[in-house]
Amino acid sequence: MPLKIGEVQTQSGLSIKTIRYYETRGLVRSSDRTEGGFRLFDPDVVPRLAFIRQAQALGLSLEEIGELLAIY
């Protein structure tokens, strides 16, 4: 069942602004939008966001993380 961006925020601990930024960078992708225009995400985005946070904590740039995610 798709998650609204607010649910992704709650589960990931990231701000909506950060999630949107990652989306613009191509690190995550919304699967659809509601009739009201809210982004919907597949549930697998939550562990993906956790990976991004861990990779950043290890000192990787968002560009490097994007390259890793493209391989995965």
mmJSON file of the N, C-alpha and C atoms, coordinates in Angstrom:
{"data_MODEL":{"atom_site":{
"group_PDB":["ATOM","ATOM","ATOM","ATOM","ATOM","ATOM","ATOM","ATOM","ATOM","ATOM","ATOM","ATOM","ATOM","ATOM","ATOM","ATOM","ATOM","ATOM","ATOM","ATOM","ATOM","ATOM","ATOM","ATOM","ATOM","ATOM","ATOM","ATOM","ATOM","ATOM","ATOM","ATOM","ATOM","ATOM","ATOM","ATOM","ATOM","ATOM","ATOM","ATOM","ATOM","ATOM","ATOM","ATOM","ATOM","ATOM","ATOM","ATOM","ATOM","ATOM","ATOM","ATOM","ATOM","ATOM","ATOM","ATOM","ATOM","ATOM","ATOM","ATOM","ATOM","ATOM","ATOM","ATOM","ATOM","ATOM","ATOM","ATOM","ATOM","ATOM","ATOM","ATOM","ATOM","ATOM","ATOM","ATOM","ATOM","ATOM","ATOM","ATOM","ATOM","ATOM","ATOM","ATOM","ATOM","ATOM","ATOM","ATOM","ATOM","ATOM","ATOM","ATOM","ATOM","ATOM","ATOM","ATOM","ATOM","ATOM","ATOM","ATOM","ATOM","ATOM","ATOM","ATOM","ATOM","ATOM","ATOM","ATOM","ATOM","ATOM","ATOM","ATOM","ATOM","ATOM","ATOM","ATOM","ATOM","ATOM","ATOM","ATOM","ATOM","ATOM","ATOM","ATOM","ATOM","ATOM","ATOM","ATOM","ATOM","ATOM","ATOM","ATOM","ATOM","ATOM","ATOM","ATOM","ATOM","ATOM","ATOM","ATOM","ATOM","ATOM","ATOM","ATOM","ATOM","ATOM","ATOM","ATOM","ATOM","ATOM","ATOM","ATOM","ATOM","ATOM","ATOM","ATOM","ATOM","ATOM","ATOM","ATOM","ATOM","ATOM","ATOM","ATOM","ATOM","ATOM","ATOM","ATOM","ATOM","ATOM","ATOM","ATOM","ATOM","ATOM","ATOM","ATOM","ATOM","ATOM","ATOM","ATOM","ATOM","ATOM","ATOM","ATOM","ATOM","ATOM","ATOM","ATOM","ATOM","ATOM","ATOM","ATOM","ATOM","ATOM","ATOM","ATOM","ATOM","ATOM","ATOM","ATOM","ATOM","ATOM","ATOM","ATOM","ATOM","ATOM","ATOM","ATOM","ATOM","ATOM","ATOM","ATOM","ATOM","ATOM","ATOM","ATOM"],
"id":[1,2,3,4,5,6,7,8,9,10,11,12,13,14,15,16,17,18,19,20,21,22,23,24,25,26,27,28,29,30,31,32,33,34,35,36,37,38,39,40,41,42,43,44,45,46,47,48,49,50,51,52,53,54,55,56,57,58,59,60,61,62,63,64,65,66,67,68,69,70,71,72,73,74,75,76,77,78,79,80,81,82,83,84,85,86,87,88,89,90,91,92,93,94,95,96,97,98,99,100,101,102,103,104,105,106,107,108,109,110,111,112,113,114,115,116,117,118,119,120,121,122,123,124,125,126,127,128,129,130,131,132,133,134,135,136,137,138,139,140,141,142,143,144,145,146,147,148,149,150,151,152,153,154,155,156,157,158,159,160,161,162,163,164,165,166,167,168,169,170,171,172,173,174,175,176,177,178,179,180,181,182,183,184,185,186,187,188,189,190,191,192,193,194,195,196,197,198,199,200,201,202,203,204,205,206,207,208,209,210,211,212,213,214,215,216],
"type_symbol":["N","C","C","N","C","C","N","C","C","N","C","C","N","C","C","N","C","C","N","C","C","N","C","C","N","C","C","N","C","C","N","C","C","N","C","C","N","C","C","N","C","C","N","C","C","N","C","C","N","C","C","N","C","C","N","C","C","N","C","C","N","C","C","N","C","C","N","C","C","N","C","C","N","C","C","N","C","C","N","C","C","N","C","C","N","C","C","N","C","C","N","C","C","N","C","C","N","C","C","N","C","C","N","C","C","N","C","C","N","C","C","N","C","C","N","C","C","N","C","C","N","C","C","N","C","C","N","C","C","N","C","C","N","C","C","N","C","C","N","C","C","N","C","C","N","C","C","N","C","C","N","C","C","N","C","C","N","C","C","N","C","C","N","C","C","N","C","C","N","C","C","N","C","C","N","C","C","N","C","C","N","C","C","N","C","C","N","C","C","N","C","C","N","C","C","N","C","C","N","C","C","N","C","C","N","C","C","N","C","C","N","C","C","N","C","C"],
"label_atom_id":["N","CA","C","N","CA","C","N","CA","C","N","CA","C","N","CA","C","N","CA","C","N","CA","C","N","CA","C","N","CA","C","N","CA","C","N","CA","C","N","CA","C","N","CA","C","N","CA","C","N","CA","C","N","CA","C","N","CA","C","N","CA","C","N","CA","C","N","CA","C","N","CA","C","N","CA","C","N","CA","C","N","CA","C","N","CA","C","N","CA","C","N","CA","C","N","CA","C","N","CA","C","N","CA","C","N","CA","C","N","CA","C","N","CA","C","N","CA","C","N","CA","C","N","CA","C","N","CA","C","N","CA","C","N","CA","C","N","CA","C","N","CA","C","N","CA","C","N","CA","C","N","CA","C","N","CA","C","N","CA","C","N","CA","C","N","CA","C","N","CA","C","N","CA","C","N","CA","C","N","CA","C","N","CA","C","N","CA","C","N","CA","C","N","CA","C","N","CA","C","N","CA","C","N","CA","C","N","CA","C","N","CA","C","N","CA","C","N","CA","C","N","CA","C","N","CA","C","N","CA","C","N","CA","C","N","CA","C","N","CA","C","N","CA","C","N","CA","C","N","CA","C"],
"label_alt_id":[null,null,null,null,null,null,null,null,null,null,null,null,null,null,null,null,null,null,null,null,null,null,null,null,null,null,null,null,null,null,null,null,null,null,null,null,null,null,null,null,null,null,null,null,null,null,null,null,null,null,null,null,null,null,null,null,null,null,null,null,null,null,null,null,null,null,null,null,null,null,null,null,null,null,null,null,null,null,null,null,null,null,null,null,null,null,null,null,null,null,null,null,null,null,null,null,null,null,null,null,null,null,null,null,null,null,null,null,null,null,null,null,null,null,null,null,null,null,null,null,null,null,null,null,null,null,null,null,null,null,null,null,null,null,null,null,null,null,null,null,null,null,null,null,null,null,null,null,null,null,null,null,null,null,null,null,null,null,null,null,null,null,null,null,null,null,null,null,null,null,null,null,null,null,null,null,null,null,null,null,null,null,null,null,null,null,null,null,null,null,null,null,null,null,null,null,null,null,null,null,null,null,null,null,null,null,null,null,null,null,null,null,null,null,null,null],
"label_comp_id":["MET","MET","MET","PRO","PRO","PRO","LEU","LEU","LEU","LYS","LYS","LYS","ILE","ILE","ILE","GLY","GLY","GLY","GLU","GLU","GLU","VAL","VAL","VAL","GLN","GLN","GLN","THR","THR","THR","GLN","GLN","GLN","SER","SER","SER","GLY","GLY","GLY","LEU","LEU","LEU","SER","SER","SER","ILE","ILE","ILE","LYS","LYS","LYS","THR","THR","THR","ILE","ILE","ILE","ARG","ARG","ARG","TYR","TYR","TYR","TYR","TYR","TYR","GLU","GLU","GLU","THR","THR","THR","ARG","ARG","ARG","GLY","GLY","GLY","LEU","LEU","LEU","VAL","VAL","VAL","ARG","ARG","ARG","SER","SER","SER","SER","SER","SER","ASP","ASP","ASP","ARG","ARG","ARG","THR","THR","THR","GLU","GLU","GLU","GLY","GLY","GLY","GLY","GLY","GLY","PHE","PHE","PHE","ARG","ARG","ARG","LEU","LEU","LEU","PHE","PHE","PHE","ASP","ASP","ASP","PRO","PRO","PRO","ASP","ASP","ASP","VAL","VAL","VAL","VAL","VAL","VAL","PRO","PRO","PRO","ARG","ARG","ARG","LEU","LEU","LEU","ALA","ALA","ALA","PHE","PHE","PHE","ILE","ILE","ILE","ARG","ARG","ARG","GLN","GLN","GLN","ALA","ALA","ALA","GLN","GLN","GLN","ALA","ALA","ALA","LEU","LEU","LEU","GLY","GLY","GLY","LEU","LEU","LEU","SER","SER","SER","LEU","LEU","LEU","GLU","GLU","GLU","GLU","GLU","GLU","ILE","ILE","ILE","GLY","GLY","GLY","GLU","GLU","GLU","LEU","LEU","LEU","LEU","LEU","LEU","ALA","ALA","ALA","ILE","ILE","ILE","TYR","TYR","TYR"],
"label_asym_id":["A","A","A","A","A","A","A","A","A","A","A","A","A","A","A","A","A","A","A","A","A","A","A","A","A","A","A","A","A","A","A","A","A","A","A","A","A","A","A","A","A","A","A","A","A","A","A","A","A","A","A","A","A","A","A","A","A","A","A","A","A","A","A","A","A","A","A","A","A","A","A","A","A","A","A","A","A","A","A","A","A","A","A","A","A","A","A","A","A","A","A","A","A","A","A","A","A","A","A","A","A","A","A","A","A","A","A","A","A","A","A","A","A","A","A","A","A","A","A","A","A","A","A","A","A","A","A","A","A","A","A","A","A","A","A","A","A","A","A","A","A","A","A","A","A","A","A","A","A","A","A","A","A","A","A","A","A","A","A","A","A","A","A","A","A","A","A","A","A","A","A","A","A","A","A","A","A","A","A","A","A","A","A","A","A","A","A","A","A","A","A","A","A","A","A","A","A","A","A","A","A","A","A","A","A","A","A","A","A","A","A","A","A","A","A","A"],
"label_entity_id":["1","1","1","1","1","1","1","1","1","1","1","1","1","1","1","1","1","1","1","1","1","1","1","1","1","1","1","1","1","1","1","1","1","1","1","1","1","1","1","1","1","1","1","1","1","1","1","1","1","1","1","1","1","1","1","1","1","1","1","1","1","1","1","1","1","1","1","1","1","1","1","1","1","1","1","1","1","1","1","1","1","1","1","1","1","1","1","1","1","1","1","1","1","1","1","1","1","1","1","1","1","1","1","1","1","1","1","1","1","1","1","1","1","1","1","1","1","1","1","1","1","1","1","1","1","1","1","1","1","1","1","1","1","1","1","1","1","1","1","1","1","1","1","1","1","1","1","1","1","1","1","1","1","1","1","1","1","1","1","1","1","1","1","1","1","1","1","1","1","1","1","1","1","1","1","1","1","1","1","1","1","1","1","1","1","1","1","1","1","1","1","1","1","1","1","1","1","1","1","1","1","1","1","1","1","1","1","1","1","1","1","1","1","1","1","1"],
"label_seq_id":[1,1,1,2,2,2,3,3,3,4,4,4,5,5,5,6,6,6,7,7,7,8,8,8,9,9,9,10,10,10,11,11,11,12,12,12,13,13,13,14,14,14,15,15,15,16,16,16,17,17,17,18,18,18,19,19,19,20,20,20,21,21,21,22,22,22,23,23,23,24,24,24,25,25,25,26,26,26,27,27,27,28,28,28,29,29,29,30,30,30,31,31,31,32,32,32,33,33,33,34,34,34,35,35,35,36,36,36,37,37,37,38,38,38,39,39,39,40,40,40,41,41,41,42,42,42,43,43,43,44,44,44,45,45,45,46,46,46,47,47,47,48,48,48,49,49,49,50,50,50,51,51,51,52,52,52,53,53,53,54,54,54,55,55,55,56,56,56,57,57,57,58,58,58,59,59,59,60,60,60,61,61,61,62,62,62,63,63,63,64,64,64,65,65,65,66,66,66,67,67,67,68,68,68,69,69,69,70,70,70,71,71,71,72,72,72],
"pdbx_PDB_ins_code":[null,null,null,null,null,null,null,null,null,null,null,null,null,null,null,null,null,null,null,null,null,null,null,null,null,null,null,null,null,null,null,null,null,null,null,null,null,null,null,null,null,null,null,null,null,null,null,null,null,null,null,null,null,null,null,null,null,null,null,null,null,null,null,null,null,null,null,null,null,null,null,null,null,null,null,null,null,null,null,null,null,null,null,null,null,null,null,null,null,null,null,null,null,null,null,null,null,null,null,null,null,null,null,null,null,null,null,null,null,null,null,null,null,null,null,null,null,null,null,null,null,null,null,null,null,null,null,null,null,null,null,null,null,null,null,null,null,null,null,null,null,null,null,null,null,null,null,null,null,null,null,null,null,null,null,null,null,null,null,null,null,null,null,null,null,null,null,null,null,null,null,null,null,null,null,null,null,null,null,null,null,null,null,null,null,null,null,null,null,null,null,null,null,null,null,null,null,null,null,null,null,null,null,null,null,null,null,null,null,null,null,null,null,null,null,null],
"Cartn_x":[0.846,0.0,0.896,0.681,1.522,1.444,2.544,2.629,2.6,1.861,1.909,3.233,3.632,4.928,5.008,3.899,3.899,4.172,3.673,3.941,5.402,5.944,7.371,8.207,7.802,8.496,8.506,7.366,7.258,8.118,8.058,8.796,10.301,10.694,12.123,12.82,12.06,12.664,13.249,13.059,13.55,12.441,12.827,11.822,11.24,10.046,9.418,10.293,10.882,11.752,12.937,13.519,14.655,14.207,13.063,12.551,12.315,11.735,11.509,12.841,13.821,15.136,15.758,15.695,16.23,15.511,14.22,13.465,13.974,14.236,14.754,16.143,16.911,18.257,18.208,17.015,16.869,17.217,17.364,17.723,16.515,15.347,14.09,13.086,12.036,11.044,9.652,8.771,7.383,6.741,5.82,5.201,3.968,3.36,2.133,1.797,0.658,0.144,-1.336,-1.803,-3.226,-3.95,-5.267,-6.04,-5.721,-5.39,-5.034,-3.598,-2.822,-1.458,-0.389,-0.775,0.22,1.015,2.315,3.174,2.856,2.916,2.772,4.062,4.509,5.75,5.502,6.256,6.23,6.875,6.417,6.981,8.488,9.049,10.493,11.341,10.698,11.455,12.026,11.399,11.859,13.245,13.478,14.844,15.841,15.384,16.26,16.716,15.801,16.157,17.119,16.91,17.822,19.227,19.31,20.603,21.272,20.506,21.052,21.621,20.885,21.357,22.639,22.694,23.887,25.082,24.85,25.941,26.472,25.565,26.001,26.817,26.396,27.122,28.54,28.72,30.04,30.873,30.283,31.023,30.822,29.91,29.673,28.834,29.109,28.32,27.017,26.069,24.815,25.063,26.029,26.371,26.887,27.771,28.299,27.184,26.305,25.185,24.29,24.044,23.242,23.849,25.169,25.853,25.683,25.815,25.613,24.185,23.222,21.824,21.504,22.165,21.947,22.417,23.478,23.992,23.058,22.57,21.698,20.376],
"Cartn_y":[-1.174,0.0,1.245,2.142,3.339,4.207,4.891,5.783,7.23,8.059,9.497,10.023,11.178,11.725,11.954,12.295,12.477,11.184,10.073,8.77,8.379,8.704,8.439,9.263,10.505,11.368,10.731,10.291,9.687,8.434,7.584,6.316,6.488,7.485,7.653,8.609,9.51,10.513,11.7,11.73,12.834,13.849,15.073,16.101,15.922,16.444,16.401,17.139,18.241,19.022,18.173,17.383,16.52,15.433,14.836,13.781,14.347,15.525,16.172,16.478,16.929,17.22,15.947,14.87,13.603,13.179,13.468,13.14,13.96,15.244,16.074,15.62,15.041,14.529,13.132,12.518,11.2,10.05,10.337,9.287,8.446,9.065,8.36,8.822,8.046,8.358,8.12,9.079,8.858,7.973,7.135,6.196,6.785,7.777,8.357,9.589,10.168,11.29,11.067,11.579,11.514,12.554,12.507,13.506,14.91,15.026,16.308,16.729,15.887,16.239,15.772,15.025,14.519,13.392,13.411,12.352,11.036,9.954,8.611,7.857,7.081,6.326,4.857,3.997,2.581,2.42,1.442,1.25,0.999,0.489,0.218,1.487,2.657,3.913,4.147,3.593,3.834,3.226,1.953,1.438,2.112,2.559,3.286,4.6,5.3,6.536,6.257,5.146,4.77,4.526,3.883,3.652,4.976,5.905,7.21,7.904,7.87,8.506,7.856,6.521,5.809,6.112,6.159,6.448,7.869,8.807,10.179,10.225,9.458,9.422,8.873,8.041,7.497,8.45,9.586,10.598,10.586,9.771,9.744,10.946,11.457,12.564,12.01,12.898,12.453,11.912,12.47,11.951,10.512,10.258,8.899,7.943,8.409,7.575,7.241,8.238,7.997,6.934,6.944,5.941,4.554,4.464,3.172,2.675,3.57,3.175,2.747,3.341,2.95,1.518,1.135,-0.228,-1.214,-0.802,-1.671,-1.825],
"Cartn_z":[0.0,0.0,0.0,-0.928,-1.007,0.248,0.529,1.684,1.217,1.944,1.681,2.224,1.734,2.121,3.634,4.27,5.725,6.464,5.91,6.52,6.335,5.175,4.934,5.905,6.127,7.079,8.468,8.913,10.248,10.363,9.353,9.417,9.226,8.454,8.163,9.126,9.731,10.596,9.84,8.527,7.705,7.486,7.24,6.978,5.57,5.381,4.061,3.053,3.479,2.596,2.115,3.024,2.664,1.697,1.953,1.068,-0.331,-0.399,-1.704,-2.398,-1.609,-2.178,-2.749,-2.01,-2.515,-3.784,-3.849,-5.06,-6.245,-6.03,-7.13,-7.569,-6.651,-6.972,-7.589,-7.637,-8.241,-7.313,-6.02,-5.064,-4.659,-4.632,-4.381,-5.428,-5.579,-6.591,-6.017,-6.226,-5.832,-6.891,-6.448,-7.377,-8.046,-7.401,-7.925,-7.097,-7.375,-6.587,-6.333,-5.199,-4.902,-5.758,-5.731,-6.463,-5.956,-4.67,-4.089,-4.355,-5.045,-5.408,-4.438,-3.396,-2.444,-3.072,-2.819,-3.335,-2.619,-3.395,-2.839,-3.131,-2.143,-2.257,-1.955,-2.623,-2.276,-0.901,-0.116,1.23,1.244,0.144,0.121,0.116,0.046,0.102,1.5,2.521,3.896,4.129,3.794,3.948,3.008,1.861,0.937,1.574,2.218,2.915,4.069,4.756,5.843,5.285,4.131,3.492,3.146,2.592,2.226,3.462,4.557,5.8,6.298,6.263,6.729,5.837,4.546,3.615,3.822,4.076,4.364,5.65,6.647,7.922,7.727,6.716,6.41,5.563,5.194,4.456,2.953,2.451,1.011,0.596,-0.587,-1.124,-1.718,-1.956,-2.576,-3.976,-4.672,-5.996,-5.897,-4.946,-4.752,-4.333,-3.479,-3.035,-4.227,-5.074,-6.277,-7.171,-7.293,-8.095,-7.489,-6.169,-5.485,-5.679,-5.526,-5.676,-7.102,-8.082,-9.472,-9.717,-9.027,-9.149,-8.465,-7.285,-6.484,-7.169],
"occupancy":[1.0,1.0,1.0,1.0,1.0,1.0,1.0,1.0,1.0,1.0,1.0,1.0,1.0,1.0,1.0,1.0,1.0,1.0,1.0,1.0,1.0,1.0,1.0,1.0,1.0,1.0,1.0,1.0,1.0,1.0,1.0,1.0,1.0,1.0,1.0,1.0,1.0,1.0,1.0,1.0,1.0,1.0,1.0,1.0,1.0,1.0,1.0,1.0,1.0,1.0,1.0,1.0,1.0,1.0,1.0,1.0,1.0,1.0,1.0,1.0,1.0,1.0,1.0,1.0,1.0,1.0,1.0,1.0,1.0,1.0,1.0,1.0,1.0,1.0,1.0,1.0,1.0,1.0,1.0,1.0,1.0,1.0,1.0,1.0,1.0,1.0,1.0,1.0,1.0,1.0,1.0,1.0,1.0,1.0,1.0,1.0,1.0,1.0,1.0,1.0,1.0,1.0,1.0,1.0,1.0,1.0,1.0,1.0,1.0,1.0,1.0,1.0,1.0,1.0,1.0,1.0,1.0,1.0,1.0,1.0,1.0,1.0,1.0,1.0,1.0,1.0,1.0,1.0,1.0,1.0,1.0,1.0,1.0,1.0,1.0,1.0,1.0,1.0,1.0,1.0,1.0,1.0,1.0,1.0,1.0,1.0,1.0,1.0,1.0,1.0,1.0,1.0,1.0,1.0,1.0,1.0,1.0,1.0,1.0,1.0,1.0,1.0,1.0,1.0,1.0,1.0,1.0,1.0,1.0,1.0,1.0,1.0,1.0,1.0,1.0,1.0,1.0,1.0,1.0,1.0,1.0,1.0,1.0,1.0,1.0,1.0,1.0,1.0,1.0,1.0,1.0,1.0,1.0,1.0,1.0,1.0,1.0,1.0,1.0,1.0,1.0,1.0,1.0,1.0,1.0,1.0,1.0,1.0,1.0,1.0,1.0,1.0,1.0,1.0,1.0,1.0],
"B_iso_or_equiv":[0.0,0.0,0.0,0.0,0.0,0.0,0.0,0.0,0.0,0.0,0.0,0.0,0.0,0.0,0.0,0.0,0.0,0.0,0.0,0.0,0.0,0.0,0.0,0.0,0.0,0.0,0.0,0.0,0.0,0.0,0.0,0.0,0.0,0.0,0.0,0.0,0.0,0.0,0.0,0.0,0.0,0.0,0.0,0.0,0.0,0.0,0.0,0.0,0.0,0.0,0.0,0.0,0.0,0.0,0.0,0.0,0.0,0.0,0.0,0.0,0.0,0.0,0.0,0.0,0.0,0.0,0.0,0.0,0.0,0.0,0.0,0.0,0.0,0.0,0.0,0.0,0.0,0.0,0.0,0.0,0.0,0.0,0.0,0.0,0.0,0.0,0.0,0.0,0.0,0.0,0.0,0.0,0.0,0.0,0.0,0.0,0.0,0.0,0.0,0.0,0.0,0.0,0.0,0.0,0.0,0.0,0.0,0.0,0.0,0.0,0.0,0.0,0.0,0.0,0.0,0.0,0.0,0.0,0.0,0.0,0.0,0.0,0.0,0.0,0.0,0.0,0.0,0.0,0.0,0.0,0.0,0.0,0.0,0.0,0.0,0.0,0.0,0.0,0.0,0.0,0.0,0.0,0.0,0.0,0.0,0.0,0.0,0.0,0.0,0.0,0.0,0.0,0.0,0.0,0.0,0.0,0.0,0.0,0.0,0.0,0.0,0.0,0.0,0.0,0.0,0.0,0.0,0.0,0.0,0.0,0.0,0.0,0.0,0.0,0.0,0.0,0.0,0.0,0.0,0.0,0.0,0.0,0.0,0.0,0.0,0.0,0.0,0.0,0.0,0.0,0.0,0.0,0.0,0.0,0.0,0.0,0.0,0.0,0.0,0.0,0.0,0.0,0.0,0.0,0.0,0.0,0.0,0.0,0.0,0.0,0.0,0.0,0.0,0.0,0.0,0.0],
"pdbx_formal_charge":[null,null,null,null,null,null,null,null,null,null,null,null,null,null,null,null,null,null,null,null,null,null,null,null,null,null,null,null,null,null,null,null,null,null,null,null,null,null,null,null,null,null,null,null,null,null,null,null,null,null,null,null,null,null,null,null,null,null,null,null,null,null,null,null,null,null,null,null,null,null,null,null,null,null,null,null,null,null,null,null,null,null,null,null,null,null,null,null,null,null,null,null,null,null,null,null,null,null,null,null,null,null,null,null,null,null,null,null,null,null,null,null,null,null,null,null,null,null,null,null,null,null,null,null,null,null,null,null,null,null,null,null,null,null,null,null,null,null,null,null,null,null,null,null,null,null,null,null,null,null,null,null,null,null,null,null,null,null,null,null,null,null,null,null,null,null,null,null,null,null,null,null,null,null,null,null,null,null,null,null,null,null,null,null,null,null,null,null,null,null,null,null,null,null,null,null,null,null,null,null,null,null,null,null,null,null,null,null,null,null,null,null,null,null,null,null],
"auth_seq_id":[1,1,1,2,2,2,3,3,3,4,4,4,5,5,5,6,6,6,7,7,7,8,8,8,9,9,9,10,10,10,11,11,11,12,12,12,13,13,13,14,14,14,15,15,15,16,16,16,17,17,17,18,18,18,19,19,19,20,20,20,21,21,21,22,22,22,23,23,23,24,24,24,25,25,25,26,26,26,27,27,27,28,28,28,29,29,29,30,30,30,31,31,31,32,32,32,33,33,33,34,34,34,35,35,35,36,36,36,37,37,37,38,38,38,39,39,39,40,40,40,41,41,41,42,42,42,43,43,43,44,44,44,45,45,45,46,46,46,47,47,47,48,48,48,49,49,49,50,50,50,51,51,51,52,52,52,53,53,53,54,54,54,55,55,55,56,56,56,57,57,57,58,58,58,59,59,59,60,60,60,61,61,61,62,62,62,63,63,63,64,64,64,65,65,65,66,66,66,67,67,67,68,68,68,69,69,69,70,70,70,71,71,71,72,72,72],
"auth_comp_id":["MET","MET","MET","PRO","PRO","PRO","LEU","LEU","LEU","LYS","LYS","LYS","ILE","ILE","ILE","GLY","GLY","GLY","GLU","GLU","GLU","VAL","VAL","VAL","GLN","GLN","GLN","THR","THR","THR","GLN","GLN","GLN","SER","SER","SER","GLY","GLY","GLY","LEU","LEU","LEU","SER","SER","SER","ILE","ILE","ILE","LYS","LYS","LYS","THR","THR","THR","ILE","ILE","ILE","ARG","ARG","ARG","TYR","TYR","TYR","TYR","TYR","TYR","GLU","GLU","GLU","THR","THR","THR","ARG","ARG","ARG","GLY","GLY","GLY","LEU","LEU","LEU","VAL","VAL","VAL","ARG","ARG","ARG","SER","SER","SER","SER","SER","SER","ASP","ASP","ASP","ARG","ARG","ARG","THR","THR","THR","GLU","GLU","GLU","GLY","GLY","GLY","GLY","GLY","GLY","PHE","PHE","PHE","ARG","ARG","ARG","LEU","LEU","LEU","PHE","PHE","PHE","ASP","ASP","ASP","PRO","PRO","PRO","ASP","ASP","ASP","VAL","VAL","VAL","VAL","VAL","VAL","PRO","PRO","PRO","ARG","ARG","ARG","LEU","LEU","LEU","ALA","ALA","ALA","PHE","PHE","PHE","ILE","ILE","ILE","ARG","ARG","ARG","GLN","GLN","GLN","ALA","ALA","ALA","GLN","GLN","GLN","ALA","ALA","ALA","LEU","LEU","LEU","GLY","GLY","GLY","LEU","LEU","LEU","SER","SER","SER","LEU","LEU","LEU","GLU","GLU","GLU","GLU","GLU","GLU","ILE","ILE","ILE","GLY","GLY","GLY","GLU","GLU","GLU","LEU","LEU","LEU","LEU","LEU","LEU","ALA","ALA","ALA","ILE","ILE","ILE","TYR","TYR","TYR"],
"auth_asym_id":["A","A","A","A","A","A","A","A","A","A","A","A","A","A","A","A","A","A","A","A","A","A","A","A","A","A","A","A","A","A","A","A","A","A","A","A","A","A","A","A","A","A","A","A","A","A","A","A","A","A","A","A","A","A","A","A","A","A","A","A","A","A","A","A","A","A","A","A","A","A","A","A","A","A","A","A","A","A","A","A","A","A","A","A","A","A","A","A","A","A","A","A","A","A","A","A","A","A","A","A","A","A","A","A","A","A","A","A","A","A","A","A","A","A","A","A","A","A","A","A","A","A","A","A","A","A","A","A","A","A","A","A","A","A","A","A","A","A","A","A","A","A","A","A","A","A","A","A","A","A","A","A","A","A","A","A","A","A","A","A","A","A","A","A","A","A","A","A","A","A","A","A","A","A","A","A","A","A","A","A","A","A","A","A","A","A","A","A","A","A","A","A","A","A","A","A","A","A","A","A","A","A","A","A","A","A","A","A","A","A","A","A","A","A","A","A"],
"auth_atom_id":["N","CA","C","N","CA","C","N","CA","C","N","CA","C","N","CA","C","N","CA","C","N","CA","C","N","CA","C","N","CA","C","N","CA","C","N","CA","C","N","CA","C","N","CA","C","N","CA","C","N","CA","C","N","CA","C","N","CA","C","N","CA","C","N","CA","C","N","CA","C","N","CA","C","N","CA","C","N","CA","C","N","CA","C","N","CA","C","N","CA","C","N","CA","C","N","CA","C","N","CA","C","N","CA","C","N","CA","C","N","CA","C","N","CA","C","N","CA","C","N","CA","C","N","CA","C","N","CA","C","N","CA","C","N","CA","C","N","CA","C","N","CA","C","N","CA","C","N","CA","C","N","CA","C","N","CA","C","N","CA","C","N","CA","C","N","CA","C","N","CA","C","N","CA","C","N","CA","C","N","CA","C","N","CA","C","N","CA","C","N","CA","C","N","CA","C","N","CA","C","N","CA","C","N","CA","C","N","CA","C","N","CA","C","N","CA","C","N","CA","C","N","CA","C","N","CA","C","N","CA","C","N","CA","C","N","CA","C","N","CA","C","N","CA","C","N","CA","C","N","CA","C"],
"pdbx_PDB_model_num":[1,1,1,1,1,1,1,1,1,1,1,1,1,1,1,1,1,1,1,1,1,1,1,1,1,1,1,1,1,1,1,1,1,1,1,1,1,1,1,1,1,1,1,1,1,1,1,1,1,1,1,1,1,1,1,1,1,1,1,1,1,1,1,1,1,1,1,1,1,1,1,1,1,1,1,1,1,1,1,1,1,1,1,1,1,1,1,1,1,1,1,1,1,1,1,1,1,1,1,1,1,1,1,1,1,1,1,1,1,1,1,1,1,1,1,1,1,1,1,1,1,1,1,1,1,1,1,1,1,1,1,1,1,1,1,1,1,1,1,1,1,1,1,1,1,1,1,1,1,1,1,1,1,1,1,1,1,1,1,1,1,1,1,1,1,1,1,1,1,1,1,1,1,1,1,1,1,1,1,1,1,1,1,1,1,1,1,1,1,1,1,1,1,1,1,1,1,1,1,1,1,1,1,1,1,1,1,1,1,1,1,1,1,1,1,1]
}}}
